[in-house]
């Protein structure tokens, strides 16, 4: 199997303290003006570097991390405010440090900074083979006056979809209160349950008819389709520094047509538990995934072996058929030459003609029977080999299915244990709220596939069993 660099790319929204998040990622001490407290992560290890990349129109003072994220927090007034977009990307270990930094800068500039976002990023590497980048992105644009723009605005709906729901279509003109006569047709009445337009009484203005309004974003940064674009772009930027056999792919195994399950991103908490000699839930899940991938790979190998064997036997059968057809053709040709009445010959055909013809026919018949027997034997041998291999594959598939059922049973136990208050109380650290539903390193999907071995002997026994390949 070809070894490739690991692809991991997760996108989240930061809706708590942006200052705390920035301090943790940069390894600095920052003051939060809203909460009136310091967040000090100056003792945090593994931080190689951090940097802020300003977009167009951004004030120069935003190069200061504390000033930037306090300004962001002061701009947000909603109780459910979203402060920043958080992106975590795994860096291929095959790249040098200089290449990693250059790759990140080019990627952030092309995909975010040039689009109007400020990018605050930090490179983490503890030397454990897991170098990665944390990126915090602003969610508001900055106007020419260096002021934050609104994230969204309310507009009149100007179109109706096939389901009868009003929406704003940017391709159509919109209603303008200053030009009611020309644009009044581009608004949708707000109807009650009886189909009548809703109204309200405004003091001093009388009855006012209501029209449908919708909220639209000022930009498309929150569009879900962007995640696929950003993931693909990250793979392209990394592959510029990687050899062909080490290229990464942003697509899931399923989309690539690879018969494998992706492992879950373990994180530093899981690795810390493993270093203490214990087994974390995520590591246990990954062990099960790797175990099933081994079984699937060996099934694929056996299937390929069957296909190659069938191709080989088919070639033999075709060769025998060609020789058989040639023999028939030669036999017919010789019989025609020997029995041609109008032919001329010097010798007298009446002498020993019967004896010679009978001898040749007997030899040709013997060869034909021999070819037929060999062909039938080859077909029978091929059918038996295919049947034996099909039985082997069936046993392997049944065993893998059984293991998956046991894994899901184990997964349900883990869920139950996590729901227990006593177990939750023993979980500490910043990753306490994390669940085993983690972004897979290759899939890009939110799913969890548990794995479990009942015993060491069972694991070894199965591995030995599936490695004993059938001889065709």
MOKAWO-V870917 format. One record per pair of residues at least 4 apart in sequence whose ideal C-beta (glycine too) atoms are under 7 Angstrom apart, sorted by sequence separation. I is the first residue (numbers start at 0). J is the second residue. D is the distance in whole Angstrom. If there is no record, write none. Layout:
i=I j=J d=D
i=I j=J d=D
This chain:
i=13 j=17 d=6
i=15 j=19 d=7
i=16 j=20 d=7
i=17 j=21 d=6
i=18 j=22 d=6
i=19 j=23 d=6
i=20 j=24 d=6
i=21 j=25 d=6
i=53 j=57 d=4
i=57 j=61 d=5
i=63 j=67 d=6
i=64 j=68 d=7
i=65 j=69 d=6
i=66 j=70 d=6
i=67 j=71 d=7
i=68 j=72 d=6
i=69 j=73 d=6
i=70 j=74 d=7
i=71 j=75 d=7
i=90 j=94 d=7
i=94 j=98 d=4
i=95 j=99 d=7
i=96 j=100 d=6
i=97 j=101 d=6
i=98 j=102 d=6
i=99 j=103 d=6
i=100 j=104 d=6
i=101 j=105 d=6
i=102 j=106 d=6
i=103 j=107 d=6
i=104 j=108 d=6
i=105 j=109 d=6
i=106 j=110 d=6
i=107 j=111 d=5
i=108 j=112 d=5
i=109 j=113 d=6
i=112 j=116 d=6
i=141 j=145 d=6
i=142 j=146 d=5
i=159 j=163 d=6
i=160 j=164 d=5
i=178 j=182 d=5
i=179 j=183 d=5
i=190 j=194 d=6
i=191 j=195 d=5
i=201 j=205 d=7
i=224 j=228 d=7
i=225 j=229 d=6
i=226 j=230 d=6
i=227 j=231 d=6
i=228 j=232 d=6
i=229 j=233 d=6
i=230 j=234 d=7
i=231 j=235 d=6
i=232 j=236 d=6
i=233 j=237 d=6
i=234 j=238 d=6
i=237 j=241 d=6
i=241 j=245 d=4
i=250 j=254 d=4
i=251 j=255 d=7
i=265 j=269 d=4
i=267 j=271 d=6
i=268 j=272 d=7
i=269 j=273 d=6
i=270 j=274 d=6
i=271 j=275 d=7
i=278 j=282 d=6
i=279 j=283 d=7
i=280 j=284 d=6
i=281 j=285 d=6
i=282 j=286 d=6
i=283 j=287 d=7
i=284 j=288 d=6
i=285 j=289 d=6
i=286 j=290 d=6
i=287 j=291 d=6
i=288 j=292 d=6
i=289 j=293 d=7
i=290 j=294 d=7
i=291 j=295 d=6
i=292 j=296 d=6
i=293 j=297 d=7
i=294 j=298 d=6
i=295 j=299 d=6
i=296 j=300 d=6
i=297 j=301 d=6
i=298 j=302 d=6
i=299 j=303 d=6
i=300 j=304 d=6
i=301 j=305 d=7
i=302 j=306 d=7
i=303 j=307 d=6
i=304 j=308 d=6
i=305 j=309 d=6
i=306 j=310 d=6
i=307 j=311 d=6
i=308 j=312 d=6
i=309 j=313 d=6
i=310 j=314 d=6
i=311 j=315 d=7
i=312 j=316 d=6
i=313 j=317 d=6
i=314 j=318 d=6
i=315 j=319 d=6
i=316 j=320 d=6
i=317 j=321 d=6
i=318 j=322 d=7
i=319 j=323 d=6
i=320 j=324 d=6
i=321 j=325 d=6
i=322 j=326 d=6
i=323 j=327 d=7
i=324 j=328 d=6
i=325 j=329 d=6
i=326 j=330 d=6
i=327 j=331 d=6
i=328 j=332 d=6
i=329 j=333 d=6
i=330 j=334 d=6
i=331 j=335 d=6
i=332 j=336 d=7
i=333 j=337 d=6
i=334 j=338 d=6
i=335 j=339 d=6
i=344 j=348 d=6
i=348 j=352 d=5
i=351 j=355 d=6
i=352 j=356 d=6
i=353 j=357 d=6
i=354 j=358 d=6
i=355 j=359 d=7
i=356 j=360 d=6
i=357 j=361 d=6
i=358 j=362 d=7
i=359 j=363 d=6
i=360 j=364 d=6
i=361 j=365 d=6
i=362 j=366 d=7
i=363 j=367 d=6
i=364 j=368 d=6
i=365 j=369 d=6
i=366 j=370 d=6
i=367 j=371 d=6
i=368 j=372 d=6
i=369 j=373 d=6
i=370 j=374 d=6
i=371 j=375 d=6
i=372 j=376 d=6
i=373 j=377 d=6
i=374 j=378 d=6
i=375 j=379 d=6
i=376 j=380 d=6
i=377 j=381 d=6
i=378 j=382 d=6
i=379 j=383 d=6
i=380 j=384 d=6
i=381 j=385 d=6
i=382 j=386 d=6
i=383 j=387 d=6
i=384 j=388 d=6
i=385 j=389 d=6
i=386 j=390 d=7
i=387 j=391 d=7
i=388 j=392 d=6
i=389 j=393 d=6
i=390 j=394 d=7
i=391 j=395 d=7
i=392 j=396 d=6
i=393 j=397 d=6
i=394 j=398 d=6
i=395 j=399 d=6
i=396 j=400 d=6
i=397 j=401 d=6
i=398 j=402 d=6
i=399 j=403 d=6
i=400 j=404 d=7
i=401 j=405 d=7
i=402 j=406 d=6
i=403 j=407 d=6
i=404 j=408 d=7
i=405 j=409 d=6
i=406 j=410 d=6
i=407 j=411 d=7
i=408 j=412 d=7
i=409 j=413 d=7
i=410 j=414 d=7
i=411 j=415 d=6
i=412 j=416 d=6
i=413 j=417 d=6
i=414 j=418 d=7
i=419 j=423 d=7
i=420 j=424 d=6
i=427 j=431 d=6
i=442 j=446 d=7
i=453 j=457 d=5
i=455 j=459 d=6
i=456 j=460 d=6
i=457 j=461 d=6
i=458 j=462 d=6
i=459 j=463 d=6
i=460 j=464 d=6
i=461 j=465 d=6
i=462 j=466 d=6
i=463 j=467 d=7
i=22 j=27 d=5
i=31 j=36 d=6
i=61 j=66 d=6
i=75 j=80 d=4
i=94 j=99 d=5
i=107 j=112 d=6
i=108 j=113 d=6
i=111 j=116 d=4
i=141 j=146 d=7
i=159 j=164 d=7
i=190 j=195 d=6
i=200 j=205 d=7
i=216 j=221 d=6
i=220 j=225 d=7
i=241 j=246 d=6
i=250 j=255 d=5
i=252 j=257 d=4
i=265 j=270 d=6
i=272 j=277 d=5
i=278 j=283 d=5
i=417 j=422 d=6
i=426 j=431 d=5
i=439 j=444 d=6
i=452 j=457 d=6
i=22 j=28 d=7
i=60 j=66 d=5
i=61 j=67 d=4
i=112 j=118 d=6
i=124 j=130 d=4
i=141 j=147 d=6
i=142 j=148 d=5
i=159 j=165 d=6
i=160 j=166 d=6
i=190 j=196 d=6
i=191 j=197 d=5
i=200 j=206 d=6
i=201 j=207 d=5
i=219 j=225 d=7
i=273 j=279 d=6
i=416 j=422 d=5
i=417 j=423 d=7
i=452 j=458 d=4
i=13 j=20 d=5
i=22 j=29 d=4
i=30 j=37 d=5
i=31 j=38 d=6
i=75 j=82 d=6
i=111 j=118 d=5
i=141 j=148 d=7
i=175 j=182 d=5
i=189 j=196 d=7
i=190 j=197 d=7
i=248 j=255 d=6
i=252 j=259 d=5
i=272 j=279 d=4
i=438 j=445 d=6
i=439 j=446 d=7
i=21 j=29 d=6
i=53 j=61 d=6
i=94 j=102 d=7
i=123 j=131 d=6
i=139 j=147 d=5
i=140 j=148 d=4
i=158 j=166 d=6
i=174 j=182 d=5
i=188 j=196 d=4
i=189 j=197 d=5
i=198 j=206 d=5
i=199 j=207 d=5
i=238 j=246 d=5
i=28 j=37 d=6
i=29 j=38 d=5
i=53 j=62 d=6
i=61 j=70 d=7
i=90 j=99 d=5
i=139 j=148 d=6
i=156 j=165 d=4
i=174 j=183 d=7
i=198 j=207 d=6
i=238 j=247 d=6
i=252 j=261 d=6
i=273 j=282 d=6
i=436 j=445 d=6
i=72 j=82 d=6
i=122 j=132 d=5
i=123 j=133 d=7
i=156 j=166 d=6
i=157 j=167 d=6
i=158 j=168 d=4
i=172 j=182 d=6
i=198 j=208 d=5
i=199 j=209 d=6
i=237 j=247 d=6
i=251 j=261 d=7
i=269 j=279 d=4
i=18 j=29 d=5
i=28 j=39 d=4
i=51 j=62 d=5
i=71 j=82 d=6
i=107 j=118 d=5
i=139 j=150 d=6
i=156 j=167 d=6
i=157 j=168 d=6
i=174 j=185 d=5
i=198 j=209 d=6
i=436 j=447 d=5
i=19 j=31 d=7
i=71 j=83 d=7
i=120 j=132 d=6
i=121 j=133 d=5
i=138 j=150 d=6
i=173 j=185 d=6
i=174 j=186 d=4
i=196 j=208 d=6
i=197 j=209 d=4
i=269 j=281 d=4
i=435 j=447 d=5
i=18 j=31 d=4
i=27 j=40 d=7
i=28 j=41 d=5
i=51 j=64 d=6
i=107 j=120 d=6
i=120 j=133 d=7
i=154 j=167 d=5
i=158 j=171 d=6
i=172 j=185 d=5
i=196 j=209 d=7
i=234 j=247 d=5
i=269 j=282 d=5
i=26 j=40 d=5
i=27 j=41 d=6
i=120 j=134 d=4
i=157 j=171 d=5
i=171 j=185 d=6
i=234 j=248 d=6
i=16 j=31 d=6
i=26 j=41 d=6
i=234 j=249 d=4
i=22 j=38 d=4
i=51 j=67 d=7
i=118 j=134 d=6
i=119 j=135 d=4
i=157 j=173 d=5
i=233 j=249 d=7
i=265 j=281 d=5
i=23 j=40 d=5
i=26 j=43 d=5
i=103 j=120 d=6
i=157 j=174 d=7
i=265 j=282 d=6
i=16 j=34 d=6
i=22 j=40 d=5
i=118 j=136 d=6
i=155 j=173 d=6
i=231 j=249 d=5
i=263 j=281 d=5
i=19 j=38 d=5
i=154 j=173 d=6
i=155 j=174 d=4
i=230 j=249 d=4
i=337 j=356 d=6
i=18 j=38 d=6
i=26 j=46 d=4
i=116 j=136 d=5
i=117 j=137 d=4
i=189 j=209 d=4
i=265 j=285 d=7
i=116 j=137 d=5
i=189 j=210 d=6
i=263 j=284 d=5
i=100 j=122 d=7
i=165 j=187 d=4
i=188 j=210 d=6
i=189 j=211 d=5
i=263 j=285 d=6
i=413 j=435 d=7
i=99 j=122 d=7
i=187 j=210 d=6
i=262 j=285 d=4
i=25 j=49 d=4
i=186 j=210 d=5
i=187 j=211 d=4
i=111 j=136 d=6
i=115 j=140 d=5
i=115 j=141 d=7
i=262 j=288 d=5
i=333 j=359 d=7
i=107 j=134 d=7
i=262 j=289 d=7
i=157 j=185 d=4
i=159 j=187 d=6
i=260 j=288 d=5
i=103 j=132 d=6
i=157 j=186 d=6
i=156 j=186 d=7
i=157 j=187 d=7
i=99 j=130 d=7
i=155 j=186 d=4
i=156 j=187 d=5
i=260 j=291 d=6
i=260 j=292 d=6
i=259 j=292 d=5
i=330 j=363 d=5
i=29 j=64 d=6
i=30 j=65 d=6
i=29 j=65 d=5
i=92 j=128 d=6
i=259 j=295 d=6
i=413 j=449 d=7
i=27 j=64 d=6
i=32 j=69 d=5
i=258 j=295 d=5
i=326 j=363 d=7
i=92 j=130 d=6
i=25 j=64 d=6
i=33 j=72 d=5
i=410 j=449 d=3
i=90 j=130 d=4
i=326 j=366 d=6
i=409 j=449 d=6
i=32 j=73 d=7
i=90 j=131 d=6
i=258 j=299 d=6
i=326 j=367 d=6
i=89 j=131 d=5
i=90 j=132 d=6
i=407 j=449 d=6
i=409 j=451 d=4
i=21 j=64 d=5
i=88 j=131 d=6
i=406 j=449 d=5
i=87 j=131 d=6
i=88 j=132 d=5
i=326 j=370 d=7
i=406 j=450 d=5
i=406 j=451 d=5
i=87 j=133 d=6
i=165 j=211 d=4
i=167 j=213 d=5
i=405 j=451 d=6
i=21 j=68 d=5
i=166 j=213 d=6
i=323 j=370 d=5
i=86 j=134 d=4
i=165 j=213 d=7
i=167 j=215 d=5
i=322 j=370 d=6
i=405 j=453 d=7
i=18 j=68 d=5
i=67 j=117 d=7
i=85 j=135 d=6
i=86 j=136 d=7
i=17 j=68 d=4
i=18 j=69 d=7
i=319 j=370 d=6
i=67 j=119 d=7
i=83 j=135 d=5
i=84 j=136 d=4
i=83 j=136 d=6
i=17 j=71 d=6
i=18 j=72 d=7
i=83 j=137 d=6
i=84 j=138 d=6
i=319 j=373 d=6
i=17 j=72 d=5
i=52 j=107 d=6
i=64 j=119 d=6
i=83 j=138 d=6
i=155 j=210 d=6
i=156 j=211 d=4
i=319 j=374 d=5
i=52 j=108 d=7
i=61 j=117 d=6
i=155 j=211 d=7
i=156 j=212 d=7
i=81 j=138 d=6
i=155 j=212 d=6
i=156 j=213 d=5
i=54 j=112 d=5
i=154 j=212 d=7
i=316 j=374 d=6
i=153 j=212 d=5
i=154 j=213 d=6
i=52 j=112 d=5
i=55 j=115 d=7
i=57 j=117 d=6
i=54 j=115 d=5
i=153 j=214 d=5
i=154 j=215 d=6
i=316 j=377 d=6
i=54 j=116 d=6
i=315 j=377 d=6
i=54 j=117 d=5
i=151 j=214 d=5
i=152 j=215 d=6
i=398 j=461 d=6
i=53 j=117 d=6
i=151 j=215 d=6
i=14 j=79 d=7
i=17 j=82 d=4
i=20 j=85 d=7
i=52 j=117 d=7
i=74 j=139 d=7
i=151 j=216 d=5
i=152 j=217 d=7
i=312 j=377 d=6
i=14 j=80 d=7
i=17 j=83 d=5
i=51 j=117 d=7
i=52 j=118 d=4
i=71 j=137 d=6
i=150 j=216 d=7
i=151 j=217 d=6
i=14 j=81 d=5
i=150 j=217 d=6
i=14 j=82 d=7
i=51 j=119 d=5
i=149 j=217 d=6
i=12 j=81 d=5
i=13 j=82 d=5
i=148 j=217 d=6
i=312 j=381 d=5
i=13 j=83 d=4
i=50 j=120 d=6
i=395 j=465 d=6
i=49 j=120 d=7
i=12 j=84 d=6
i=13 j=85 d=5
i=49 j=121 d=4
i=309 j=381 d=7
i=48 j=121 d=7
i=74 j=147 d=5
i=10 j=84 d=7
i=11 j=85 d=5
i=48 j=122 d=5
i=46 j=121 d=6
i=47 j=122 d=4
i=10 j=86 d=5
i=47 j=123 d=7
i=308 j=384 d=7
i=46 j=123 d=6
i=47 j=124 d=5
i=140 j=217 d=7
i=9 j=87 d=5
i=45 j=123 d=5
i=140 j=218 d=6
i=391 j=469 d=5
i=45 j=124 d=6
i=8 j=88 d=5
i=45 j=125 d=4
i=305 j=385 d=7
i=7 j=88 d=7
i=44 j=125 d=6
i=388 j=469 d=5
i=7 j=89 d=4
i=138 j=220 d=7
i=387 j=469 d=6
i=6 j=89 d=7
i=305 j=388 d=5
i=388 j=471 d=7
i=5 j=89 d=5
i=57 j=141 d=5
i=56 j=141 d=4
i=56 j=142 d=6
i=4 j=91 d=4
i=54 j=141 d=7
i=56 j=143 d=6
i=58 j=145 d=5
i=301 j=388 d=6
i=384 j=471 d=5
i=4 j=93 d=5
i=56 j=145 d=6
i=301 j=391 d=7
i=302 j=392 d=7
i=301 j=392 d=6
i=298 j=392 d=6
i=25 j=121 d=5
i=24 j=121 d=5
i=298 j=395 d=5
i=21 j=119 d=6
i=298 j=396 d=7
i=294 j=395 d=6
i=294 j=399 d=5
i=291 j=399 d=6
i=24 j=133 d=4
i=24 j=135 d=7
i=291 j=402 d=7
i=291 j=403 d=7
i=21 j=135 d=6
i=20 j=135 d=6
i=110 j=229 d=6
i=287 j=406 d=5
i=13 j=135 d=7
i=110 j=232 d=5
i=106 j=232 d=7
i=106 j=233 d=6
i=106 j=236 d=4
i=105 j=236 d=6
i=280 j=413 d=5
i=102 j=236 d=5
i=102 j=237 d=6
i=102 j=240 d=6
i=98 j=240 d=5
i=127 j=270 d=7
i=88 j=233 d=6
i=91 j=237 d=6
i=94 j=240 d=5
i=93 j=241 d=6
i=91 j=241 d=6
i=284 j=435 d=6
i=93 j=245 d=5
i=281 j=435 d=6
i=280 j=435 d=5
i=91 j=247 d=7
i=281 j=437 d=7
i=291 j=450 d=7
i=268 j=428 d=6
i=288 j=448 d=6
i=290 j=450 d=6
i=268 j=430 d=4
i=287 j=449 d=6
i=288 j=450 d=5
i=284 j=447 d=7
i=287 j=450 d=0
i=308 j=471 d=4
i=266 j=430 d=6
i=284 j=448 d=7
i=286 j=450 d=5
i=287 j=451 d=6
i=284 j=449 d=5
i=284 j=450 d=6
i=266 j=433 d=7
i=283 j=450 d=6
i=301 j=468 d=6
i=304 j=471 d=7
i=283 j=451 d=7
i=290 j=458 d=7
i=297 j=465 d=5
i=301 j=469 d=7
i=297 j=466 d=7
i=294 j=465 d=6
i=263 j=435 d=7
i=264 j=437 d=5
i=263 j=437 d=5
i=264 j=438 d=6
i=263 j=439 d=6
i=264 j=440 d=6
i=262 j=439 d=7
i=261 j=439 d=4
i=262 j=440 d=6
i=261 j=440 d=6
i=261 j=441 d=4
i=261 j=442 d=4
i=263 j=447 d=6
i=260 j=448 d=5
i=252 j=441 d=6
i=251 j=441 d=6
i=252 j=442 d=6
i=251 j=442 d=4
i=251 j=443 d=5
i=251 j=444 d=6
i=249 j=443 d=7
i=230 j=443 d=6
i=10 j=226 d=6
i=8 j=230 d=5
i=8 j=233 d=6
i=6 j=234 d=7
i=4 j=241 d=6
i=4 j=245 d=5
i=6 j=247 d=4
i=8 j=249 d=7
i=3 j=245 d=6
i=6 j=248 d=7
i=1 j=244 d=5
i=3 j=246 d=7
i=4 j=247 d=5
i=6 j=249 d=6
i=3 j=247 d=6
i=7 j=264 d=6
i=9 j=438 d=4
i=7 j=440 d=5
i=6 j=440 d=6
i=5 j=440 d=6
i=6 j=441 d=6
